[in-house]
Amino acid sequence: IITLEERKMRSETSGVKRKVNQIAPSTHEIIKTWDSMADYGRAIGINPRRTAVGICMVCTNRSHTYHGYIWEYADEGRKNKKED
């Protein structure tokens, strides 16, 4: 049986941090590169886990935007770059 404390510790340490780009939808320019999805949530004062899920949905093309921004994994190059 796994205790609640063990479950919390596993969930906090099991995730792999991945840098993400926060992109302006109108210009497709990178606003900021975050060290992790959860860091964005902490910076704006909302649940980091919920933020990570929302950003992940955009990065994996299951949603268009999260909090009004386009998101992409920084290590995958510029998929959402606006063409001139």
Salt bridges, closest charged atoms under 4 A:
ASP35 OD1 - LYS19 NZ 3.69
ASP39 OD1 - ARG42 NH2 3.78
GLU72 OE2 - ARG78 NE 2.77
ASP75 OD1 - ARG18 NH2 3.12
GLU76 OE2 - ARG18 NH2 2.92
GLU76 OE1 - LYS79 NZ 3.28
